[in-house]
Amino acid sequence: MSRILITGGGGFIGGHLAKTYIDRGHEVVVADIKPLDQWYQKFEKAENHCIDMGSREQCFQLTEGCDEVYNLACNMGGMGFIESNKSLCMLSVLINTNMLEAAKHFGVSKYFYSSSACVYPDYKQFDADVIALKEEDAYPAMPENGYGWEKLFSERLCKNFEEDFGFISKVYRFHNVYGPYGTWDGGREKAPAAMCRKVIECMDSGKHEMEIWGDGEQTRSFMYIDDCITGIDKLMASYVTDPLNLGRSELVTINGLLSIVEEIAGIKVKRNYNLNAPQGVRGRNSDNALIKEKLGWAPEIDLKVGMEKTFHWIKEQYDRRKMGEIVVN
């Protein structure tokens, strides 16, 4: 049994990761800046802390005695949030800086940092029919302003700790993770959850039309949460220390994503395109050649399968909220 610290554990990926290690019998410490009643998943068997990991003192306090650290804490959200909060996103660099120092100080044996596909240069993502992004494409650097720069800097910091102190860390560049127990309303949600919620609102109101940010022909790849957890498992059991992509290579347009949700819901909606809304890059996809070479595996859960599970979970939350229950959204 290991003592495992998961920062950002009140959020989407962190909550699923905490459940995985609790189910395996580990001693799990979960930390998140959000109040406990705003965590997506809370576990009685975990040691839960509502705490700001931007504080060096608190990072050291929680890391002492831990064997493994999974640092997923950051200030982020969907494209609307990222484009409007660049400074807030950049300040997350304090979290990884403090956590790396604490982990090195206490001799943590395994350290994981969650990076993002936002580290890749915009100039490689101007076309919807995008060439899948390889890990080597991150340099020469020109990442997404704010959030992308913070992630790339933190990646470099992990590598510098390895070079200077022999401290081993593992880094994944997540490509659009989705699934149940994640943000689905309020402005920080990502495209899959937003699409599900908007279609559910159409069903509820009887007004079958919705706004699409952009022309709907932007392309992305989306990875279901179970693949994300499996990928973290495989990376942590490997000898790989350089950053790897973690994402599906199944490219889909935003219009195509909506068509999948329409099929699940059993309705058709009129699409009103807002060309002035935040859209992000024109196209982004994950090249999985390196993860297959290094780990002998790549994310495999079909988009329609994952979206159906996600839709029904969000529909349940939506209906509960409508009936007056307090739900985390």
Contacts in CASP RR format, 6 or more apart in sequence:
PFRMAT RR
TARGET T0000
AUTHOR 0000-0000-0000
METHOD contacts of the structure
MODEL  1
MSRILITGGGGFIGGHLAKTYIDRGHEVVVADIKPLDQWYQKFEKAENHC
IDMGSREQCFQLTEGCDEVYNLACNMGGMGFIESNKSLCMLSVLINTNML
EAAKHFGVSKYFYSSSACVYPDYKQFDADVIALKEEDAYPAMPENGYGWE
KLFSERLCKNFEEDFGFISKVYRFHNVYGPYGTWDGGREKAPAAMCRKVI
ECMDSGKHEMEIWGDGEQTRSFMYIDDCITGIDKLMASYVTDPLNLGRSE
LVTINGLLSIVEEIAGIKVKRNYNLNAPQGVRGRNSDNALIKEKLGWAPE
IDLKVGMEKTFHWIKEQYDRRKMGEIVVN
1 25 0 8 1.000
1 26 0 8 1.000
1 27 0 8 1.000
2 26 0 8 1.000
2 27 0 8 1.000
2 67 0 8 1.000
2 68 0 8 1.000
3 26 0 8 1.000
3 27 0 8 1.000
3 28 0 8 1.000
3 29 0 8 1.000
3 65 0 8 1.000
3 66 0 8 1.000
3 67 0 8 1.000
3 68 0 8 1.000
4 21 0 8 1.000
4 26 0 8 1.000
4 27 0 8 1.000
4 28 0 8 1.000
4 29 0 8 1.000
4 66 0 8 1.000
4 67 0 8 1.000
4 68 0 8 1.000
4 69 0 8 1.000
4 70 0 8 1.000
5 29 0 8 1.000
5 31 0 8 1.000
5 62 0 8 1.000
5 63 0 8 1.000
5 66 0 8 1.000
5 68 0 8 1.000
5 69 0 8 1.000
5 70 0 8 1.000
6 14 0 8 1.000
6 15 0 8 1.000
6 17 0 8 1.000
6 18 0 8 1.000
6 21 0 8 1.000
6 28 0 8 1.000
6 29 0 8 1.000
6 30 0 8 1.000
6 31 0 8 1.000
6 70 0 8 1.000
6 72 0 8 1.000
7 31 0 8 1.000
7 32 0 8 1.000
7 53 0 8 1.000
7 69 0 8 1.000
7 70 0 8 1.000
7 71 0 8 1.000
7 72 0 8 1.000
7 73 0 8 1.000
7 95 0 8 1.000
7 99 0 8 1.000
8 14 0 8 1.000
8 30 0 8 1.000
8 31 0 8 1.000
8 32 0 8 1.000
8 33 0 8 1.000
8 53 0 8 1.000
8 72 0 8 1.000
8 73 0 8 1.000
8 74 0 8 1.000
9 15 0 8 1.000
9 17 0 8 1.000
9 18 0 8 1.000
9 30 0 8 1.000
9 31 0 8 1.000
9 32 0 8 1.000
9 39 0 8 1.000
9 72 0 8 1.000
9 73 0 8 1.000
10 18 0 8 1.000
10 30 0 8 1.000
10 32 0 8 1.000
10 34 0 8 1.000
10 38 0 8 1.000
10 39 0 8 1.000
10 40 0 8 1.000
10 41 0 8 1.000
10 42 0 8 1.000
11 32 0 8 1.000
11 34 0 8 1.000
11 39 0 8 1.000
11 40 0 8 1.000
11 41 0 8 1.000
11 72 0 8 1.000
11 182 0 8 1.000
12 40 0 8 1.000
12 177 0 8 1.000
12 179 0 8 1.000
12 181 0 8 1.000
12 182 0 8 1.000
12 183 0 8 1.000
12 225 0 8 1.000
13 72 0 8 1.000
13 114 0 8 1.000
13 174 0 8 1.000
13 177 0 8 1.000
13 225 0 8 1.000
13 228 0 8 1.000
13 229 0 8 1.000
14 30 0 8 1.000
14 70 0 8 1.000
14 72 0 8 1.000
15 30 0 8 1.000
15 39 0 8 1.000
15 40 0 8 1.000
15 41 0 8 1.000
15 181 0 8 1.000
16 41 0 8 1.000
16 181 0 8 1.000
16 225 0 8 1.000
16 228 0 8 1.000
16 229 0 8 1.000
17 70 0 8 1.000
17 72 0 8 1.000
17 229 0 8 1.000
17 232 0 8 1.000
18 28 0 8 1.000
18 30 0 8 1.000
18 41 0 8 1.000
18 43 0 8 1.000
18 46 0 8 1.000
19 41 0 8 1.000
19 43 0 8 1.000
20 229 0 8 1.000
20 233 0 8 1.000
21 28 0 8 1.000
22 28 0 8 1.000
22 43 0 8 1.000
22 45 0 8 1.000
22 46 0 8 1.000
27 47 0 8 1.000
28 43 0 8 1.000
28 45 0 8 1.000
28 46 0 8 1.000
28 47 0 8 1.000
29 46 0 8 1.000
29 47 0 8 1.000
29 49 0 8 1.000
29 62 0 8 1.000
29 66 0 8 1.000
30 43 0 8 1.000
30 46 0 8 1.000
30 47 0 8 1.000
30 48 0 8 1.000
30 49 0 8 1.000
31 48 0 8 1.000
31 49 0 8 1.000
31 50 0 8 1.000
31 51 0 8 1.000
31 53 0 8 1.000
31 62 0 8 1.000
31 73 0 8 1.000
32 39 0 8 1.000
32 49 0 8 1.000
32 50 0 8 1.000
32 51 0 8 1.000
32 73 0 8 1.000
33 50 0 8 1.000
33 51 0 8 1.000
33 52 0 8 1.000
33 53 0 8 1.000
33 73 0 8 1.000
34 50 0 8 1.000
35 50 0 8 1.000
36 42 0 8 1.000
36 48 0 8 1.000
36 50 0 8 1.000
37 326 0 8 1.000
37 328 0 8 1.000
38 328 0 8 1.000
39 48 0 8 1.000
39 328 0 8 1.000
40 181 0 8 1.000
40 182 0 8 1.000
40 328 0 8 1.000
41 181 0 8 1.000
42 48 0 8 1.000
49 62 0 8 1.000
51 58 0 8 1.000
51 62 0 8 1.000
52 58 0 8 1.000
53 59 0 8 1.000
53 62 0 8 1.000
53 71 0 8 1.000
53 73 0 8 1.000
53 95 0 8 1.000
53 98 0 8 1.000
53 99 0 8 1.000
54 94 0 8 1.000
54 95 0 8 1.000
54 98 0 8 1.000
55 98 0 8 1.000
56 98 0 8 1.000
56 101 0 8 1.000
56 102 0 8 1.000
59 95 0 8 1.000
59 98 0 8 1.000
59 99 0 8 1.000
59 101 0 8 1.000
59 102 0 8 1.000
60 98 0 8 1.000
60 101 0 8 1.000
60 102 0 8 1.000
60 105 0 8 1.000
60 106 0 8 1.000
62 102 0 8 1.000
63 69 0 8 1.000
63 99 0 8 1.000
63 102 0 8 1.000
63 103 0 8 1.000
63 105 0 8 1.000
63 106 0 8 1.000
63 108 0 8 1.000
64 102 0 8 1.000
64 106 0 8 1.000
65 106 0 8 1.000
66 106 0 8 1.000
66 108 0 8 1.000
67 108 0 8 1.000
67 109 0 8 1.000
67 110 0 8 1.000
68 108 0 8 1.000
68 109 0 8 1.000
68 110 0 8 1.000
68 111 0 8 1.000
68 112 0 8 1.000
68 236 0 8 1.000
69 99 0 8 1.000
69 102 0 8 1.000
69 103 0 8 1.000
69 108 0 8 1.000
69 110 0 8 1.000
69 111 0 8 1.000
69 112 0 8 1.000
70 112 0 8 1.000
70 114 0 8 1.000
70 232 0 8 1.000
71 95 0 8 1.000
71 96 0 8 1.000
71 99 0 8 1.000
71 111 0 8 1.000
71 112 0 8 1.000
71 113 0 8 1.000
71 114 0 8 1.000
72 114 0 8 1.000
73 92 0 8 1.000
73 95 0 8 1.000
73 99 0 8 1.000
74 89 0 8 1.000
74 92 0 8 1.000
74 95 0 8 1.000
74 114 0 8 1.000
74 150 0 8 1.000
75 85 0 8 1.000
75 88 0 8 1.000
75 89 0 8 1.000
75 91 0 8 1.000
75 92 0 8 1.000
76 82 0 8 1.000
76 89 0 8 1.000
76 92 0 8 1.000
76 116 0 8 1.000
76 147 0 8 1.000
76 188 0 8 1.000
77 183 0 8 1.000
77 187 0 8 1.000
77 188 0 8 1.000
77 189 0 8 1.000
77 190 0 8 1.000
78 187 0 8 1.000
78 188 0 8 1.000
78 189 0 8 1.000
78 190 0 8 1.000
78 191 0 8 1.000
79 190 0 8 1.000
79 191 0 8 1.000
79 213 0 8 1.000
79 278 0 8 1.000
79 279 0 8 1.000
79 280 0 8 1.000
80 187 0 8 1.000
80 277 0 8 1.000
80 278 0 8 1.000
81 187 0 8 1.000
81 188 0 8 1.000
82 89 0 8 1.000
82 118 0 8 1.000
82 144 0 8 1.000
82 146 0 8 1.000
82 147 0 8 1.000
82 278 0 8 1.000
83 278 0 8 1.000
83 280 0 8 1.000
84 278 0 8 1.000
86 145 0 8 1.000
86 146 0 8 1.000
86 147 0 8 1.000
87 146 0 8 1.000
89 146 0 8 1.000
89 147 0 8 1.000
89 148 0 8 1.000
89 150 0 8 1.000
90 146 0 8 1.000
90 147 0 8 1.000
90 149 0 8 1.000
90 150 0 8 1.000
91 150 0 8 1.000
92 150 0 8 1.000
92 154 0 8 1.000
93 150 0 8 1.000
93 153 0 8 1.000
93 154 0 8 1.000
96 113 0 8 1.000
96 154 0 8 1.000
96 157 0 8 1.000
96 158 0 8 1.000
97 154 0 8 1.000
97 157 0 8 1.000
99 111 0 8 1.000
100 111 0 8 1.000
100 157 0 8 1.000
100 158 0 8 1.000
100 161 0 8 1.000
100 167 0 8 1.000
100 169 0 8 1.000
102 108 0 8 1.000
103 111 0 8 1.000
103 167 0 8 1.000
104 161 0 8 1.000
104 165 0 8 1.000
104 167 0 8 1.000
110 168 0 8 1.000
110 170 0 8 1.000
110 236 0 8 1.000
111 158 0 8 1.000
111 167 0 8 1.000
111 168 0 8 1.000
111 169 0 8 1.000
111 170 0 8 1.000
112 169 0 8 1.000
112 170 0 8 1.000
112 171 0 8 1.000
112 172 0 8 1.000
112 232 0 8 1.000
112 235 0 8 1.000
112 236 0 8 1.000
113 154 0 8 1.000
113 155 0 8 1.000
113 158 0 8 1.000
113 169 0 8 1.000
113 170 0 8 1.000
113 171 0 8 1.000
114 171 0 8 1.000
114 172 0 8 1.000
114 174 0 8 1.000
115 151 0 8 1.000
115 152 0 8 1.000
115 154 0 8 1.000
115 155 0 8 1.000
115 171 0 8 1.000
115 172 0 8 1.000
115 173 0 8 1.000
115 174 0 8 1.000
115 243 0 8 1.000
116 147 0 8 1.000
116 148 0 8 1.000
116 151 0 8 1.000
116 173 0 8 1.000
116 174 0 8 1.000
117 133 0 8 1.000
117 173 0 8 1.000
117 174 0 8 1.000
117 175 0 8 1.000
117 176 0 8 1.000
117 245 0 8 1.000
117 247 0 8 1.000
117 284 0 8 1.000
117 286 0 8 1.000
118 143 0 8 1.000
118 144 0 8 1.000
118 147 0 8 1.000
118 148 0 8 1.000
118 151 0 8 1.000
119 138 0 8 1.000
119 141 0 8 1.000
119 143 0 8 1.000
119 144 0 8 1.000
119 148 0 8 1.000
119 151 0 8 1.000
119 152 0 8 1.000
119 155 0 8 1.000
119 173 0 8 1.000
120 133 0 8 1.000
120 137 0 8 1.000
120 138 0 8 1.000
120 143 0 8 1.000
120 173 0 8 1.000
120 284 0 8 1.000
121 137 0 8 1.000
121 138 0 8 1.000
121 140 0 8 1.000
121 141 0 8 1.000
121 142 0 8 1.000
121 143 0 8 1.000
122 142 0 8 1.000
122 143 0 8 1.000
122 144 0 8 1.000
122 281 0 8 1.000
123 142 0 8 1.000
124 130 0 8 1.000
124 131 0 8 1.000
124 133 0 8 1.000
124 137 0 8 1.000
125 133 0 8 1.000
125 281 0 8 1.000
125 282 0 8 1.000
125 283 0 8 1.000
125 284 0 8 1.000
126 281 0 8 1.000
126 282 0 8 1.000
126 283 0 8 1.000
127 282 0 8 1.000
127 283 0 8 1.000
128 217 0 8 1.000
128 218 0 8 1.000
128 219 0 8 1.000
128 253 0 8 1.000
128 282 0 8 1.000
128 283 0 8 1.000
129 219 0 8 1.000
130 219 0 8 1.000
130 251 0 8 1.000
130 282 0 8 1.000
130 283 0 8 1.000
130 284 0 8 1.000
130 285 0 8 1.000
131 285 0 8 1.000
132 249 0 8 1.000
132 251 0 8 1.000
132 285 0 8 1.000
132 286 0 8 1.000
132 287 0 8 1.000
132 288 0 8 1.000
133 245 0 8 1.000
133 284 0 8 1.000
133 285 0 8 1.000
133 286 0 8 1.000
133 287 0 8 1.000
134 245 0 8 1.000
134 287 0 8 1.000
134 289 0 8 1.000
134 290 0 8 1.000
135 173 0 8 1.000
135 242 0 8 1.000
135 243 0 8 1.000
135 244 0 8 1.000
135 245 0 8 1.000
135 287 0 8 1.000
135 290 0 8 1.000
138 152 0 8 1.000
138 155 0 8 1.000
138 173 0 8 1.000
138 243 0 8 1.000
141 152 0 8 1.000
143 149 0 8 1.000
143 151 0 8 1.000
143 152 0 8 1.000
144 280 0 8 1.000
144 281 0 8 1.000
151 173 0 8 1.000
155 171 0 8 1.000
155 243 0 8 1.000
158 169 0 8 1.000
158 171 0 8 1.000
159 169 0 8 1.000
159 241 0 8 1.000
159 242 0 8 1.000
161 167 0 8 1.000
161 169 0 8 1.000
162 168 0 8 1.000
162 169 0 8 1.000
162 241 0 8 1.000
168 241 0 8 1.000
169 241 0 8 1.000
170 235 0 8 1.000
170 236 0 8 1.000
170 238 0 8 1.000
170 240 0 8 1.000
170 241 0 8 1.000
171 241 0 8 1.000
171 242 0 8 1.000
171 243 0 8 1.000
171 244 0 8 1.000
172 231 0 8 1.000
172 232 0 8 1.000
172 235 0 8 1.000
172 243 0 8 1.000
172 244 0 8 1.000
172 245 0 8 1.000
172 246 0 8 1.000
173 243 0 8 1.000
173 244 0 8 1.000
173 245 0 8 1.000
173 246 0 8 1.000
174 223 0 8 1.000
174 228 0 8 1.000
174 246 0 8 1.000
174 247 0 8 1.000
175 221 0 8 1.000
175 222 0 8 1.000
175 223 0 8 1.000
175 245 0 8 1.000
175 246 0 8 1.000
175 247 0 8 1.000
175 248 0 8 1.000
175 284 0 8 1.000
175 285 0 8 1.000
175 286 0 8 1.000
176 190 0 8 1.000
176 191 0 8 1.000
176 192 0 8 1.000
176 220 0 8 1.000
176 221 0 8 1.000
176 222 0 8 1.000
176 223 0 8 1.000
176 247 0 8 1.000
177 222 0 8 1.000
177 223 0 8 1.000
177 224 0 8 1.000
177 225 0 8 1.000
177 228 0 8 1.000
177 247 0 8 1.000
178 190 0 8 1.000
178 192 0 8 1.000
178 193 0 8 1.000
178 222 0 8 1.000
178 223 0 8 1.000
178 224 0 8 1.000
178 225 0 8 1.000
178 306 0 8 1.000
178 307 0 8 1.000
178 310 0 8 1.000
179 192 0 8 1.000
179 193 0 8 1.000
179 224 0 8 1.000
179 225 0 8 1.000
179 306 0 8 1.000
179 309 0 8 1.000
179 310 0 8 1.000
179 313 0 8 1.000
180 225 0 8 1.000
180 309 0 8 1.000
180 310 0 8 1.000
180 313 0 8 1.000
180 314 0 8 1.000
181 225 0 8 1.000
181 313 0 8 1.000
182 189 0 8 1.000
182 193 0 8 1.000
183 189 0 8 1.000
183 190 0 8 1.000
183 193 0 8 1.000
183 329 0 8 1.000
184 193 0 8 1.000
184 194 0 8 1.000
184 196 0 8 1.000
184 197 0 8 1.000
184 314 0 8 1.000
184 317 0 8 1.000
184 329 0 8 1.000
185 193 0 8 1.000
185 197 0 8 1.000
185 329 0 8 1.000
186 329 0 8 1.000
189 197 0 8 1.000
191 220 0 8 1.000
191 222 0 8 1.000
191 254 0 8 1.000
191 257 0 8 1.000
192 222 0 8 1.000
192 257 0 8 1.000
192 307 0 8 1.000
192 310 0 8 1.000
193 310 0 8 1.000
193 314 0 8 1.000
195 254 0 8 1.000
195 257 0 8 1.000
195 258 0 8 1.000
195 261 0 8 1.000
196 261 0 8 1.000
196 307 0 8 1.000
196 310 0 8 1.000
196 311 0 8 1.000
196 314 0 8 1.000
196 315 0 8 1.000
197 314 0 8 1.000
197 318 0 8 1.000
198 210 0 8 1.000
198 211 0 8 1.000
199 210 0 8 1.000
199 258 0 8 1.000
199 261 0 8 1.000
199 262 0 8 1.000
199 265 0 8 1.000
199 267 0 8 1.000
199 269 0 8 1.000
199 311 0 8 1.000
200 265 0 8 1.000
200 311 0 8 1.000
200 314 0 8 1.000
200 315 0 8 1.000
200 318 0 8 1.000
201 210 0 8 1.000
201 318 0 8 1.000
202 208 0 8 1.000
202 209 0 8 1.000
202 210 0 8 1.000
202 267 0 8 1.000
202 269 0 8 1.000
203 265 0 8 1.000
203 267 0 8 1.000
204 318 0 8 1.000
204 322 0 8 1.000
208 267 0 8 1.000
208 268 0 8 1.000
208 269 0 8 1.000
208 270 0 8 1.000
209 269 0 8 1.000
209 270 0 8 1.000
209 271 0 8 1.000
209 272 0 8 1.000
210 269 0 8 1.000
210 270 0 8 1.000
210 271 0 8 1.000
210 272 0 8 1.000
211 272 0 8 1.000
211 273 0 8 1.000
211 274 0 8 1.000
211 277 0 8 1.000
212 254 0 8 1.000
212 255 0 8 1.000
212 258 0 8 1.000
212 271 0 8 1.000
212 272 0 8 1.000
212 273 0 8 1.000
212 274 0 8 1.000
213 254 0 8 1.000
213 274 0 8 1.000
213 277 0 8 1.000
213 278 0 8 1.000
213 279 0 8 1.000
214 254 0 8 1.000
214 273 0 8 1.000
214 274 0 8 1.000
214 275 0 8 1.000
214 277 0 8 1.000
214 279 0 8 1.000
215 273 0 8 1.000
215 275 0 8 1.000
216 253 0 8 1.000
216 254 0 8 1.000
216 255 0 8 1.000
216 271 0 8 1.000
216 273 0 8 1.000
217 253 0 8 1.000
217 254 0 8 1.000
217 255 0 8 1.000
218 253 0 8 1.000
218 254 0 8 1.000
218 279 0 8 1.000
218 280 0 8 1.000
218 281 0 8 1.000
218 282 0 8 1.000
218 283 0 8 1.000
219 251 0 8 1.000
219 252 0 8 1.000
219 253 0 8 1.000
219 254 0 8 1.000
219 282 0 8 1.000
219 283 0 8 1.000
219 284 0 8 1.000
219 285 0 8 1.000
220 251 0 8 1.000
220 252 0 8 1.000
220 254 0 8 1.000
220 257 0 8 1.000
220 283 0 8 1.000
220 284 0 8 1.000
220 285 0 8 1.000
221 247 0 8 1.000
221 248 0 8 1.000
221 249 0 8 1.000
221 250 0 8 1.000
221 251 0 8 1.000
221 252 0 8 1.000
221 284 0 8 1.000
221 285 0 8 1.000
221 286 0 8 1.000
222 248 0 8 1.000
222 250 0 8 1.000
222 252 0 8 1.000
222 257 0 8 1.000
222 303 0 8 1.000
222 307 0 8 1.000
223 246 0 8 1.000
223 247 0 8 1.000
223 248 0 8 1.000
223 286 0 8 1.000
223 299 0 8 1.000
223 301 0 8 1.000
224 248 0 8 1.000
224 299 0 8 1.000
224 301 0 8 1.000
224 303 0 8 1.000
224 305 0 8 1.000
224 306 0 8 1.000
224 309 0 8 1.000
224 310 0 8 1.000
226 301 0 8 1.000
227 247 0 8 1.000
227 248 0 8 1.000
227 299 0 8 1.000
227 300 0 8 1.000
227 301 0 8 1.000
228 246 0 8 1.000
228 247 0 8 1.000
228 299 0 8 1.000
230 297 0 8 1.000
230 299 0 8 1.000
231 246 0 8 1.000
231 295 0 8 1.000
231 297 0 8 1.000
231 299 0 8 1.000
232 246 0 8 1.000
234 295 0 8 1.000
234 297 0 8 1.000
235 244 0 8 1.000
235 246 0 8 1.000
235 295 0 8 1.000
238 294 0 8 1.000
238 295 0 8 1.000
240 294 0 8 1.000
240 295 0 8 1.000
244 290 0 8 1.000
244 291 0 8 1.000
244 294 0 8 1.000
244 295 0 8 1.000
245 286 0 8 1.000
245 287 0 8 1.000
245 288 0 8 1.000
245 290 0 8 1.000
245 291 0 8 1.000
246 286 0 8 1.000
246 291 0 8 1.000
246 299 0 8 1.000
247 286 0 8 1.000
247 288 0 8 1.000
247 298 0 8 1.000
247 299 0 8 1.000
248 286 0 8 1.000
248 299 0 8 1.000
248 301 0 8 1.000
248 303 0 8 1.000
249 285 0 8 1.000
249 286 0 8 1.000
249 287 0 8 1.000
249 288 0 8 1.000
249 298 0 8 1.000
250 302 0 8 1.000
250 303 0 8 1.000
251 285 0 8 1.000
252 260 0 8 1.000
252 303 0 8 1.000
255 271 0 8 1.000
257 303 0 8 1.000
257 307 0 8 1.000
258 269 0 8 1.000
258 271 0 8 1.000
260 303 0 8 1.000
260 304 0 8 1.000
260 307 0 8 1.000
261 307 0 8 1.000
261 311 0 8 1.000
262 268 0 8 1.000
262 269 0 8 1.000
263 304 0 8 1.000
264 304 0 8 1.000
264 307 0 8 1.000
264 308 0 8 1.000
264 311 0 8 1.000
265 311 0 8 1.000
288 298 0 8 1.000
288 299 0 8 1.000
291 297 0 8 1.000
291 298 0 8 1.000
292 298 0 8 1.000
317 327 0 8 1.000
317 328 0 8 1.000
317 329 0 8 1.000
320 327 0 8 1.000
321 327 0 8 1.000
321 329 0 8 1.000
END
